[in-house]
Each structure stands twice: as structure tokens, then as C-alpha cells.
Amino acid sequence: MDGGPGSGADKRESPEIPLKIRLLGSSLAPFQIFNQSLISVFGLLFSQQLHELGQSTTGVALVMNVNSIILNSSGFIIGPAIKTFSPRRVAIFGSLLTGVGLILSSQSRTLWQILISYGGIVGFGLGLLNPSTFMAVNSYFSRKRGQAVGLALAGTGIGQMLMPQIVHFLLDEFGYRGAILIVGALAFHGIVGASLFQPVEWHSHPPTACQEHEKLLATDPPLQKNRPAQSTSEKLKKSMDLSLLKDLSFLNISLGVAMAYTSSINFSMLFPYFLQFSAGLDRKDVAMCMSLLAAMDLASRLTLPTLTDRFRISCRMIFLVGAVLLIGVRATLAETSHRTSLLIISGLYGYIRAATVVNQNLCVSEHCTQEKLAGALGLVMIAKGISVISLGQLLGWVRDVTGSYRFSLHMQNVLLVIVVIFWLPEVIWKRLRR
């Protein structure tokens, strides 16, 4: 059985791990191009099909929100699953589900079928992929994690840059059913990439007798056999790391990441509709704006972590600054309709957005130990799911009631303003205390 990332926490500090092996985790991202970038092209890929079914923005939001809910509900099992089966096996299964769900979506004829195939199966597959990929890369690095994760997520950035053009071509050549079917087949490439997630223990020296002795001393004493219920309760708390719920700082991080995630998901869904129906761009220009946004997002993932690691800026501070800048850029975008201006702002938005996307999980890993990281990521995913089903659906309802995509973009900014209000005092207090 593949070893989990937590078990190699001590060994990954060893300087004997070759540099090429250290870079292995960050070189696997291109295999995830056709999986992790699916959310950004949902509106472009499914808009015609949902329009033919007579669905308004609320219906589109329902599919996206169900996908996000299922994706983040996997947080209930992702911690125990990674600890039991390893990130490698969890990622392989997630890639398999994603491809199968897309293929089934290509044959859907009703909204309920799309909700089950794309919202349910694809959502669960993506829910397994994201944290397992992060854990696989994170286990190889004790320093410069920002650069490592940024490079790993570059594959997703490439996908977000290429997929709009690919989808645009496939829609013109094969129609929306053929396009979804082909994208589903491409998603199976993730299985190949996930197969390369080799545990760090495979490339490190075995522990010495002294290290083994210290490990035994650090383990918890066995629970009493005459208290089976308290055996079960403690095991559940430990597998999901529920003790983190007592940490107010962790709860604040979870709240901020969840609200920023909801705002980003809602923007990704409405952005192509805003460009078409509010700004008046044709489908070619819409794809160009989306590709430019993704290209600058990719550039940011490759360059920004290097600068922040060098100056030792905390991941949470980067996230906070990125949220503040996104508020201004998104507000400007909402009031713009000129083609050239939209292209420029789309690129600027993409570069700033990466600061919040890359640092979502890094904010969690910066606060938690490696042993609690899998459980912490699962709890944050649950917070995201709750935020999406409540606030995300509310944003879709607001769009339908007002009939304005521009107003919807401003409402997305309200969530980021709340994040800034909740995070800024804690960040300032911690800096002053240091």
C-alpha cells in the first residue's frame, strides 16, 4: 500500500532527497489540465444545452452549486481517505469519476440528469482531486511551498487558458453533446498524472532505530477496551481532526476561504454571460477574454510565489491583499463594456486572482501541522460547501431578480469585503504581537 503524506513528514526534511525528486510533485500538474479547469468553462460548455432546456441563471447556478456542494461535501471523507489509501489512489479514483461524469453529461436530456452527472459525479471526482493533489505536492516540501504549489497549480492555469479555445472549437465542430463527450475522454488523462504521485517515503532513507523509538513514544496510549463508544468517538475525532473546530483562528481562516471561494465560483459562472449579454461580445471574443484571464493567472502562479517566498510574506497576507485588489478590479470590470478595456481588465483580474487561488490551501497548511493538514482541508471543504449552497444560490437568485449581471459582480464583492473585515484585525494583531 502507498504510504500517506503524513507518515513522511519527518523524512521529507532530509537533505538527501534528490532535487529532481523534489520537483516531481510540481511537474505533475499538466496531467490535471483537463480536470481542474472544468469549472472555468462550465458556462461556455453547457450554456446552449441549459438554454434549450429553458433554464435561467437560477438553473445554471443550481447545477454549479450542486457541483460545488458535492465537491466540498467530500471533505467529510477526504481526510480519512487520504490517510487510509494515500493521495495517489484517491487522485486516480477522482480522475476516473470526473471522466465518467462528463461522458454521462453528454447524454443528458433533462436538468435532473445534468445535476446527477455533472453536479454529482463530476463534483465528487473533483472533490477528491484537489486536496489529494495538494497533499502529494505538499509532502515533498518543507520550505518554498509557495513556489512548489504555484508550479503545481500551473497545470490548472494552462488548462484554464487552453480549454476555452478547445471548447469553442469543439462546439463549432461537434455541437455541445460531442464537445462534452470529448472533454470527458480528455479528463481520463488525470489518471496518468495521478499515477505519478509517488509517496515521498519511496525516495528517502529508512528511519533509524532512534527515530522509530521516538515515534513509538509519541503515539497515543491504547484506549481501554471496556469503553468501546469512547473508542469510536476518539477515533472519529482523530481521523477528521475535529479538535481544530476549537481553534478560533482556524475557524476564521475557514470562513474567509469559503466566502472567497464562493465569490470566485460565482464569478467563473457569470463571467462568460456578462461578456455576452452585458458587454455585447461575440463568442470568439468571450473565449479570448477567458483565455487571457487564464494566461495571466498562469503567469501569476509561476512568478508571484517566488517573490513572496523570497520576502517571506505570509500566505494569509498575500490572500488578504489579493482580495482587496480583486474588489477594485471586479468593480471596474462590472462598469466596462469596451472590448479592448475588457481584455486588459480580464488579464489584470487573472493575475490578481491567482493570489487568492494559490493561497487558499496554503493558508490552511501555514496554520496547521502536516499531521492535521488532511483533516483541516476536509473541514475547509465542508465550510465551502455550506457557503456555496447558501450564499452562492443567493447570488444566482439576485441576478434573476435584478436582471443585471453588473449588479451581480458588485454583490460578489460584498463577500470579499466581509473577508477583509474578518481577517484584517487578526492579521494586524498577529504582526504587532510578533
C-alpha distance (Angstrom), angle and dihedral (degrees) to the residues before:
residue distance angle dihedral
M1 . . .
D2 3.79 . .
G3 3.78 114.0 .
G4 3.78 119.2 -115.0
P5 3.78 121.8 -117.9
G6 3.75 94.6 -113.2
S7 3.77 92.6 60.9
G8 3.77 90.6 60.2
A9 3.74 96.4 49.5
D10 3.77 93.7 110.6
K11 3.77 96.3 39.0
R12 3.78 95.5 53.5
E13 3.80 88.8 67.2
S14 3.79 89.0 66.4
P15 3.81 112.2 112.5
E16 3.80 89.8 -148.0
I17 3.80 91.4 77.7
P18 3.83 103.2 107.7
L19 3.79 118.2 -113.8
K20 3.79 91.4 -124.2
I21 3.79 90.1 56.0
R22 3.80 90.3 48.7
L23 3.80 89.1 54.3
L24 3.80 91.8 48.0
G25 3.78 93.5 84.5
S26 3.79 92.0 52.3
S27 3.82 93.7 46.8
L28 3.81 95.1 60.8
A29 3.79 97.3 72.2
P30 3.85 96.9 92.1
F31 3.81 88.2 67.5
Q32 3.82 88.4 63.0
I33 3.81 93.8 55.7
F34 3.78 93.6 105.6
N35 3.81 95.5 44.6
Q36 3.78 113.4 39.5
S37 3.84 94.4 41.8
L38 3.81 94.9 57.2
I39 3.80 95.4 96.9
S40 3.81 93.1 59.7
V41 3.84 93.1 57.2
F42 3.80 98.1 41.0
G43 3.80 94.0 104.5
L44 3.80 92.2 48.0
L45 3.80 93.9 45.0
F46 3.81 101.2 43.5
S47 3.82 103.5 25.7
Q48 3.84 95.2 96.9
Q49 3.79 93.8 45.9
L50 3.80 94.0 48.3
H51 3.81 91.0 44.9
E52 3.81 90.4 54.8
L53 3.80 88.3 51.7
G54 3.80 88.8 55.4
Q55 3.79 95.6 -114.1
S56 3.79 121.1 157.9
T57 3.78 127.3 -157.4
T58 3.80 89.6 -74.6
G59 3.82 90.2 59.0
V60 3.79 92.0 47.6
A61 3.80 90.2 47.6
L62 3.81 89.5 49.4
V63 3.82 92.2 57.7
M64 3.80 92.7 46.0
N65 3.77 93.1 44.8
V66 3.80 93.5 48.5
N67 3.80 87.4 50.6
S68 3.80 90.5 50.9
I69 3.80 93.1 44.2
I70 3.81 93.0 52.3
L71 3.81 90.0 42.0
N72 3.78 92.4 54.2
S73 3.81 95.8 36.3
S74 3.77 86.3 68.1
G75 3.80 83.1 74.5
F76 3.82 86.6 84.9
I77 3.81 90.2 67.4
I78 3.79 105.6 20.3
G79 3.81 95.4 87.8
P80 3.82 95.9 51.4
A81 3.83 90.7 38.5
I82 3.81 93.9 54.9
K83 3.79 92.1 44.9
T84 3.82 91.4 48.8
F85 3.81 104.2 37.7
S86 3.87 103.4 18.6
P87 3.82 128.1 -118.4
R88 3.80 90.2 -85.4
R89 3.79 97.0 62.5
V90 3.80 93.8 38.6
A91 3.84 90.6 53.3
I92 3.81 92.5 48.5
F93 3.80 91.2 52.5
G94 3.82 90.8 45.9
S95 3.81 91.8 53.3
L96 3.79 90.5 49.2
L97 3.81 92.3 52.2
T98 3.80 92.4 47.3
G99 3.80 93.6 54.3
V100 3.81 93.5 44.9
G101 3.81 92.0 48.4
L102 3.81 93.0 52.3
I103 3.80 92.7 48.3
L104 3.80 89.6 51.9
S105 3.83 89.6 47.4
S106 3.80 90.1 58.3
Q107 3.81 88.9 62.9
S108 3.82 96.4 44.3
R109 3.80 116.7 123.3
T110 3.81 101.5 176.9
L111 3.78 137.7 44.1
W112 3.81 91.0 -111.0
Q113 3.79 91.4 56.1
I114 3.81 90.5 51.6
L115 3.80 90.0 48.3
I116 3.81 90.7 54.2
S117 3.81 98.9 40.8
Y118 3.81 102.4 36.8
G119 3.78 101.1 18.9
G120 3.81 95.5 41.5
I121 3.80 112.4 25.4
V122 3.82 98.5 30.0
G123 3.81 90.4 41.5
F124 3.80 92.4 53.7
G125 3.81 91.4 46.4
L126 3.80 92.5 52.2
G127 3.80 89.5 45.5
L128 3.78 89.7 60.1
L129 3.81 94.2 43.7
N130 3.79 102.4 54.2
P131 3.84 102.1 55.5
S132 3.82 94.4 35.4
T133 3.81 90.7 53.6
F134 3.80 91.2 48.4
M135 3.81 92.3 47.8
A136 3.81 92.1 49.0
V137 3.81 92.3 53.6
N138 3.79 95.7 37.3
S139 3.82 92.3 55.2
Y140 3.83 90.8 63.7
F141 3.80 96.8 55.2
S142 3.78 133.8 60.3
R143 3.82 93.7 166.2
K144 3.81 131.8 34.7
R145 3.77 91.3 22.8
G146 3.80 89.8 153.4
Q147 3.79 91.6 62.8
A148 3.79 92.1 43.5
V149 3.79 94.9 50.4
G150 3.80 91.7 42.0
L151 3.79 90.4 53.9
A152 3.79 91.0 45.5
L153 3.79 91.6 51.7
A154 3.79 90.2 48.6
G155 3.80 87.2 86.4
T156 3.77 89.3 61.2
G157 3.80 88.9 47.9
I158 3.79 91.0 53.0
G159 3.77 89.0 50.0
Q160 3.81 92.0 50.8
M161 3.79 88.6 50.8
L162 3.81 97.2 46.8
M163 3.79 102.6 32.0
P164 3.85 96.9 70.1
Q165 3.80 89.2 55.4
I166 3.80 92.2 43.8
V167 3.80 92.0 48.1
H168 3.81 91.3 46.5
F169 3.82 90.1 53.7
L170 3.81 93.9 44.3
L171 3.80 92.6 49.2
D172 3.80 91.3 52.5
E173 3.81 94.0 46.1
F174 3.82 104.1 36.0
G175 3.81 108.2 13.9
Y176 3.78 124.5 -119.0
R177 3.82 96.0 -63.9
G178 3.79 93.3 51.3
A179 3.80 91.0 43.5
I180 3.81 93.4 53.4
L181 3.81 91.0 45.7
I182 3.82 91.9 53.8
V183 3.80 92.7 45.2
G184 3.80 87.6 52.1
A185 3.79 90.4 54.2
L186 3.81 90.5 49.0
A187 3.80 90.1 52.6
F188 3.81 89.8 67.8
H189 3.82 87.6 72.1
G190 3.80 85.3 80.7
I191 3.80 88.8 72.5
V192 3.80 89.5 63.2
G193 3.80 92.4 49.3
A194 3.79 93.8 45.8
S195 3.80 90.1 52.2
L196 3.82 87.8 66.2
F197 3.81 93.6 59.3
Q198 3.78 93.6 110.1
P199 3.82 114.4 -177.9
V200 3.78 113.9 -109.7
E201 3.82 90.2 -122.7
W202 3.80 89.2 71.5
H203 3.81 89.5 66.6
S204 3.79 102.7 38.9
H205 3.77 134.1 78.9
P206 3.81 117.8 -94.1
P207 3.83 114.2 -100.7
T208 3.77 119.2 -93.9
A209 3.81 122.5 -116.2
C210 3.79 89.3 -102.4
Q211 3.82 92.2 54.1
E212 3.79 90.5 49.0
H213 3.81 90.1 51.0
E214 3.82 91.5 50.5
K215 3.79 90.1 49.0
L216 3.79 91.0 53.5
L217 3.80 91.2 49.5
A218 3.81 90.6 50.5
T219 3.80 95.0 53.6
D220 3.77 119.5 100.9
P221 3.82 117.0 -102.9
P222 3.79 115.2 -104.2
L223 3.78 116.0 -89.6
Q224 3.76 119.9 -112.8
K225 3.78 113.5 -90.7
N226 3.79 93.4 -139.4
R227 3.80 92.3 65.8
P228 3.84 104.5 60.1
A229 3.80 96.2 158.4
Q230 3.84 91.6 54.6
S231 3.90 85.5 45.7
T232 3.77 89.0 58.0
S233 3.81 95.1 41.9
E234 3.79 94.5 51.9
K235 3.80 91.2 46.6
L236 3.81 91.5 53.5
K237 3.80 92.5 48.0
K238 3.79 91.4 48.3
S239 3.81 96.1 46.2
M240 3.82 92.3 50.8
D241 3.83 94.8 31.4
L242 3.80 90.8 -130.1
S243 3.80 90.1 170.1
L244 3.82 86.1 82.2
L245 3.81 88.5 73.2
K246 3.82 87.4 74.2
D247 3.82 90.3 59.1
L248 3.82 108.2 93.7
S249 3.79 92.8 -165.4
F250 3.81 90.8 54.0
L251 3.81 90.5 48.8
N252 3.81 89.8 51.9
I253 3.80 90.8 49.9
S254 3.80 90.7 48.9
L255 3.81 92.0 50.1
G256 3.80 93.3 49.4
V257 3.79 95.4 45.3
A258 3.83 91.0 47.1
M259 3.80 94.4 51.5
A260 3.81 93.4 44.4
Y261 3.80 89.1 48.7
T262 3.81 91.5 51.5
S263 3.79 90.9 49.6
S264 3.82 91.1 49.4
I265 3.81 93.7 47.5
N266 3.79 91.7 49.7
F267 3.79 90.8 48.6
S268 3.81 92.2 50.9
M269 3.80 89.4 52.2
L270 3.82 97.0 47.1
F271 3.81 100.1 35.1
P272 3.85 96.8 84.9
Y273 3.82 90.6 43.5
F274 3.81 90.8 50.0
L275 3.79 91.0 51.0
Q276 3.81 92.7 48.9
F277 3.80 103.9 39.1
S278 3.81 104.5 24.9
A279 3.81 102.9 30.3
G280 3.84 94.1 32.7
L281 3.81 98.3 -131.1
D282 3.79 121.8 155.1
R283 3.81 121.9 -121.6
K284 3.81 93.0 -95.0
D285 3.81 92.8 55.0
V286 3.81 90.3 44.1
A287 3.80 89.9 55.7
M288 3.81 89.3 47.1
C289 3.81 92.8 53.6
M290 3.80 91.2 47.7
S291 3.80 92.2 48.5
L292 3.81 92.3 48.0
L293 3.79 90.6 49.5
A294 3.80 89.7 51.0
A295 3.82 92.5 45.6
M296 3.79 92.4 55.1
D297 3.79 89.4 43.3
L298 3.81 87.6 55.9
A299 3.81 91.9 47.9
S300 3.79 89.7 51.7
R301 3.81 93.0 50.3
L302 3.80 89.9 53.6
T303 3.81 98.5 44.2
L304 3.80 110.5 25.2
P305 3.85 97.8 62.3
T306 3.80 90.5 52.6
L307 3.79 91.6 56.3
T308 3.79 95.3 43.4
D309 3.82 92.9 47.0
R310 3.79 90.7 50.2
F311 3.81 93.2 52.4
R312 3.82 91.4 37.8
I313 3.80 95.4 -125.9
S314 3.78 112.4 169.9
C315 3.79 118.4 -109.6
R316 3.78 90.6 -124.5
M317 3.79 92.4 54.6
I318 3.80 90.7 50.7
F319 3.81 89.8 49.5
L320 3.80 91.0 49.9
V321 3.81 94.6 48.9
G322 3.80 90.0 46.6
A323 3.82 90.8 52.3
V324 3.82 91.3 52.1
L325 3.81 92.2 49.9
L326 3.82 92.0 45.7
I327 3.80 89.9 57.2
G328 3.79 90.9 58.5
V329 3.80 96.5 42.0
R330 3.82 94.2 46.5
A331 3.81 91.4 48.9
T332 3.81 89.5 52.1
L333 3.80 91.5 47.3
A334 3.81 91.3 52.9
E335 3.80 91.2 59.0
T336 3.82 96.6 44.6
S337 3.81 126.9 93.6
H338 3.83 104.2 158.8
R339 3.82 112.4 110.6
T340 3.81 97.6 -134.2
S341 3.79 92.6 45.0
L342 3.78 90.6 49.8
L343 3.81 90.9 53.0
I344 3.81 91.9 50.6
I345 3.80 94.5 45.9
S346 3.81 91.4 45.4
G347 3.79 89.7 56.3
L348 3.81 92.4 46.7
Y349 3.79 90.8 48.2
G350 3.80 90.9 51.6
Y351 3.80 93.1 52.5
I352 3.81 93.6 49.3
R353 3.81 94.7 41.2
A354 3.81 91.2 61.5
A355 3.81 89.0 64.9
T356 3.80 89.2 65.9
V357 3.82 97.7 36.2
V358 3.82 97.2 49.9
N359 3.79 93.3 44.3
Q360 3.81 99.1 48.3
N361 3.79 94.8 91.1
L362 3.80 92.2 28.3
C363 3.80 90.3 60.9
V364 3.79 87.1 56.9
S365 3.82 95.5 44.7
E366 3.81 90.2 46.8
H367 3.80 89.5 58.4
C368 3.83 100.6 38.3
T369 3.78 134.3 57.4
Q370 3.81 119.9 -111.5
E371 3.80 91.0 -107.2
K372 3.82 92.3 57.1
L373 3.80 96.9 37.6
A374 3.82 98.0 93.2
G375 3.80 91.6 51.2
A376 3.82 91.5 44.0
L377 3.81 91.9 52.9
G378 3.80 89.1 50.4
L379 3.81 92.3 52.3
V380 3.82 91.3 48.1
M381 3.80 89.5 51.1
I382 3.80 89.4 53.7
A383 3.82 89.3 51.8
K384 3.81 89.0 51.2
G385 3.79 91.4 52.1
I386 3.80 92.5 51.3
S387 3.80 90.6 48.3
V388 3.80 93.5 49.0
I389 3.81 96.0 49.2
S390 3.79 91.8 49.1
L391 3.79 110.2 28.6
G392 3.81 96.1 24.2
Q393 3.78 94.1 54.2
L394 3.81 89.3 44.7
L395 3.81 90.5 56.6
G396 3.82 90.4 52.2
W397 3.80 90.5 49.9
V398 3.83 91.0 50.1
R399 3.82 89.9 53.9
D400 3.79 92.1 53.4
V401 3.80 93.9 45.5
T402 3.80 95.4 47.7
G403 3.81 96.0 33.7
S404 3.81 88.8 -143.7
Y405 3.79 127.3 119.3
R406 3.79 89.9 -172.0
F407 3.79 92.4 58.6
S408 3.81 89.1 47.7
L409 3.81 90.7 57.5
H410 3.80 89.5 53.0
M411 3.81 90.5 49.4
Q412 3.81 89.5 53.7
N413 3.79 87.1 57.8
V414 3.80 90.3 58.3
L415 3.82 88.9 68.9
L416 3.81 91.2 53.0
V417 3.80 90.6 48.4
I418 3.82 88.8 55.7
V419 3.82 89.8 50.8
V420 3.80 90.7 53.1
I421 3.82 91.6 47.9
F422 3.81 92.2 51.6
W423 3.81 98.2 40.7
L424 3.78 104.5 38.7
P425 3.84 98.1 68.9
E426 3.81 92.6 48.9
V427 3.81 93.5 46.3
I428 3.81 91.9 48.8
W429 3.81 91.9 46.4
K430 3.80 92.4 51.4
R431 3.81 92.3 48.7
L432 3.80 91.6 49.8
R433 3.79 91.1 48.1
R434 3.80 91.1 53.6
